[in-house]
Amino acid sequence: MRRLGLIIAAGALAIVVLFGFWILSRPERGTTGAVSTRFRVLGPNDKIVVDGFDDPKVEGVACHIS
């Protein structure tokens, strides 16, 4: 019975840790998505990034640029 409790506790801890990594690995605020277009061995890859911004004058409207 004690062994089952340890297995359940380890599983719950693993879920909490994975959820924390998922939250921290999300893109920074404003970035909707990014697509890599060209792989480079030296230096950063070429990519298209889509950013979203709330319109300060119109409530509920967002502008997206890439």
Rosetta constraint file for C-alpha pairs under 8 A:
AtomPair CA 1 CA 5 HARMONIC 6.53 0.50
AtomPair CA 2 CA 6 HARMONIC 6.39 0.50
AtomPair CA 3 CA 7 HARMONIC 6.30 0.50
AtomPair CA 4 CA 8 HARMONIC 6.21 0.50
AtomPair CA 5 CA 9 HARMONIC 6.07 0.50
AtomPair CA 6 CA 10 HARMONIC 6.05 0.50
AtomPair CA 7 CA 11 HARMONIC 6.14 0.50
AtomPair CA 8 CA 12 HARMONIC 6.16 0.50
AtomPair CA 9 CA 13 HARMONIC 6.14 0.50
AtomPair CA 10 CA 14 HARMONIC 6.12 0.50
AtomPair CA 11 CA 15 HARMONIC 6.27 0.50
AtomPair CA 12 CA 16 HARMONIC 6.31 0.50
AtomPair CA 13 CA 17 HARMONIC 6.19 0.50
AtomPair CA 14 CA 18 HARMONIC 6.09 0.50
AtomPair CA 15 CA 19 HARMONIC 6.04 0.50
AtomPair CA 16 CA 20 HARMONIC 6.20 0.50
AtomPair CA 17 CA 21 HARMONIC 6.32 0.50
AtomPair CA 18 CA 22 HARMONIC 6.15 0.50
AtomPair CA 19 CA 23 HARMONIC 6.23 0.50
AtomPair CA 20 CA 24 HARMONIC 6.24 0.50
AtomPair CA 21 CA 25 HARMONIC 5.98 0.50
AtomPair CA 22 CA 26 HARMONIC 6.51 0.50
AtomPair CA 27 CA 31 HARMONIC 6.13 0.50
AtomPair CA 27 CA 32 HARMONIC 7.79 0.50
AtomPair CA 27 CA 33 HARMONIC 7.79 0.50
AtomPair CA 30 CA 51 HARMONIC 5.33 0.50
AtomPair CA 30 CA 52 HARMONIC 5.04 0.50
AtomPair CA 30 CA 53 HARMONIC 6.29 0.50
AtomPair CA 31 CA 49 HARMONIC 7.23 0.50
AtomPair CA 31 CA 50 HARMONIC 6.01 0.50
AtomPair CA 31 CA 51 HARMONIC 4.38 0.50
AtomPair CA 31 CA 52 HARMONIC 6.20 0.50
AtomPair CA 32 CA 49 HARMONIC 7.70 0.50
AtomPair CA 32 CA 50 HARMONIC 5.45 0.50
AtomPair CA 32 CA 51 HARMONIC 5.41 0.50
AtomPair CA 32 CA 52 HARMONIC 6.27 0.50
AtomPair CA 33 CA 49 HARMONIC 5.90 0.50
AtomPair CA 33 CA 50 HARMONIC 5.38 0.50
AtomPair CA 33 CA 51 HARMONIC 7.31 0.50
AtomPair CA 34 CA 47 HARMONIC 6.67 0.50
AtomPair CA 34 CA 48 HARMONIC 5.58 0.50
AtomPair CA 34 CA 49 HARMONIC 4.25 0.50
AtomPair CA 34 CA 50 HARMONIC 6.20 0.50
AtomPair CA 35 CA 47 HARMONIC 5.46 0.50
AtomPair CA 35 CA 48 HARMONIC 5.29 0.50
AtomPair CA 35 CA 49 HARMONIC 6.54 0.50
AtomPair CA 36 CA 45 HARMONIC 6.65 0.50
AtomPair CA 36 CA 46 HARMONIC 5.99 0.50
AtomPair CA 36 CA 47 HARMONIC 4.19 0.50
AtomPair CA 36 CA 48 HARMONIC 6.47 0.50
AtomPair CA 37 CA 45 HARMONIC 7.45 0.50
AtomPair CA 37 CA 46 HARMONIC 5.53 0.50
AtomPair CA 37 CA 47 HARMONIC 5.13 0.50
AtomPair CA 37 CA 48 HARMONIC 7.09 0.50
AtomPair CA 38 CA 45 HARMONIC 5.79 0.50
AtomPair CA 38 CA 46 HARMONIC 5.09 0.50
AtomPair CA 38 CA 47 HARMONIC 7.00 0.50
AtomPair CA 39 CA 45 HARMONIC 5.07 0.50
AtomPair CA 39 CA 46 HARMONIC 6.84 0.50
AtomPair CA 40 CA 44 HARMONIC 6.48 0.50
AtomPair CA 40 CA 45 HARMONIC 5.25 0.50
AtomPair CA 40 CA 46 HARMONIC 7.69 0.50
AtomPair CA 48 CA 66 HARMONIC 6.50 0.50
AtomPair CA 49 CA 66 HARMONIC 5.43 0.50
AtomPair CA 50 CA 64 HARMONIC 6.56 0.50
AtomPair CA 50 CA 65 HARMONIC 5.63 0.50
AtomPair CA 50 CA 66 HARMONIC 4.34 0.50
AtomPair CA 51 CA 64 HARMONIC 5.54 0.50
AtomPair CA 51 CA 65 HARMONIC 5.54 0.50
AtomPair CA 51 CA 66 HARMONIC 6.26 0.50
AtomPair CA 52 CA 62 HARMONIC 6.38 0.50
AtomPair CA 52 CA 63 HARMONIC 5.56 0.50
AtomPair CA 52 CA 64 HARMONIC 4.33 0.50
AtomPair CA 52 CA 65 HARMONIC 6.61 0.50
AtomPair CA 53 CA 62 HARMONIC 5.43 0.50
AtomPair CA 53 CA 63 HARMONIC 5.22 0.50
AtomPair CA 53 CA 64 HARMONIC 6.41 0.50
AtomPair CA 54 CA 60 HARMONIC 7.51 0.50
AtomPair CA 54 CA 61 HARMONIC 6.12 0.50
AtomPair CA 54 CA 62 HARMONIC 4.31 0.50
AtomPair CA 54 CA 63 HARMONIC 6.23 0.50
AtomPair CA 55 CA 59 HARMONIC 6.98 0.50
AtomPair CA 55 CA 60 HARMONIC 7.65 0.50
AtomPair CA 55 CA 61 HARMONIC 5.59 0.50
AtomPair CA 55 CA 62 HARMONIC 5.37 0.50
AtomPair CA 55 CA 63 HARMONIC 6.44 0.50
